[in-house]
Amino acid sequence: VSLLLEHSADVNAHGNYHISSLIWAVGRGYVDITRMLVQRGAKVNVGDKYGTSALVWACRKGNPEIVECLLRAGANVDTAGMYSWTPLLVATMGNHVEVVNLLLESKPNVNALD
């Protein structure tokens, strides 16, 4: 990935299903690649073809390091994805307590409905 970025690869390019490299890395739990893409300007609030953001994917996976990285990069804590599920709802459904606590620190709308 770093070699591609060094040769001016588009960090925000999308592949099949409108999945960006950031969403791909987040969905697979690749912390270092996620950080690298964010540092290179990956758009953290762009969703896949269903509108599911990288933050929702990270909350689904329950990875606190990635969630924290995305929040620090300005990810919208209230962006709803597929089925209108918010990051907080997805993290709660997965029983990802550490991720839920990180999200609560960002003051999400705890009354958002799915």
C-alpha positions in Angstrom: 0.0 0.0 0.0 2.8 2.4 0.9 4.4 1.8 -2.5 1.2 2.6 -4.3 0.8 5.8 -2.3 4.4 6.8 -3.0 3.5 6.6 -6.7 0.5 8.8 -6.4 -2.3 6.2 -6.2 -5.7 7.9 -5.5 -6.3 7.3 -1.8 -10.0 7.8 -2.4 -10.5 5.6 -5.4 -13.4 3.2 -5.2 -13.7 -0.4 -6.4 -16.6 -2.8 -6.6 -19.6 -1.9 -4.6 -18.2 1.6 -4.2 -15.8 0.4 -1.5 -12.8 2.7 -0.9 -9.4 1.5 0.2 -10.2 2.9 3.6 -13.4 0.9 4.0 -11.5 -2.2 2.7 -8.7 -1.7 5.3 -11.1 -1.0 8.1 -13.3 -3.9 7.3 -10.4 -6.3 7.6 -9.0 -4.7 10.7 -5.8 -3.4 9.2 -4.9 -0.7 11.8 -1.6 0.4 10.2 -3.0 0.6 6.7 -6.0 2.5 8.1 -3.7 5.0 9.7 -1.6 5.4 6.6 -4.7 6.0 4.4 -6.1 8.6 6.9 -2.7 10.4 7.0 -2.7 10.5 3.2 -6.1 12.2 3.2 -8.6 9.4 2.8 -12.2 10.7 3.2 -13.4 9.2 6.4 -17.1 10.1 5.9 -17.6 8.6 2.5 -19.7 5.4 2.6 -19.9 2.3 0.4 -22.6 1.8 -2.1 -25.1 1.3 0.7 -24.0 4.4 2.6 -22.1 2.5 5.3 -19.2 4.6 6.5 -15.7 3.4 7.6 -16.7 4.2 11.2 -19.8 1.9 11.0 -17.5 -0.9 9.5 -15.0 -0.3 12.3 -17.8 -0.5 15.0 -19.1 -3.7 13.4 -15.6 -5.2 13.7 -15.2 -3.9 17.3 -11.7 -2.5 16.8 -11.1 0.4 19.2 -7.8 1.4 17.6 -9.4 1.9 14.2 -12.5 3.6 15.7 -10.3 6.1 17.6 -8.2 6.8 14.5 -11.4 7.5 12.5 -12.9 9.7 15.2 -9.7 11.7 15.5 -9.7 12.2 11.7 -13.2 13.7 11.9 -15.5 10.7 11.3 -19.2 11.7 11.9 -20.2 9.7 15.0 -23.9 9.9 14.0 -23.7 8.8 10.3 -26.1 6.0 9.7 -25.3 3.2 7.3 -27.2 0.4 5.8 -30.6 -0.1 7.6 -30.0 3.4 9.1 -27.9 1.9 11.8 -25.6 4.3 13.6 -22.1 3.5 14.7 -23.3 3.4 18.3 -26.1 1.0 17.5 -23.7 -1.3 15.6 -21.1 -1.3 18.4 -23.8 -2.0 21.0 -25.3 -4.8 18.9 -21.8 -6.4 18.8 -21.2 -6.0 22.5 -18.1 -4.0 21.8 -17.9 -2.2 25.1 -14.6 -0.4 24.5 -15.9 0.9 21.2 -19.2 2.0 22.7 -17.2 4.0 25.4 -15.1 5.6 22.7 -18.2 6.6 20.8 -19.9 8.0 23.9 -16.9 10.3 24.5 -17.7 11.8 21.1 -21.2 12.7 22.3 -23.3 10.9 19.7 -27.1 11.2 19.5 -28.0 8.4 21.8 -31.6 8.7 20.9 -31.2 8.1 17.2 -33.6 5.6 15.8 -32.8 2.9 13.3 
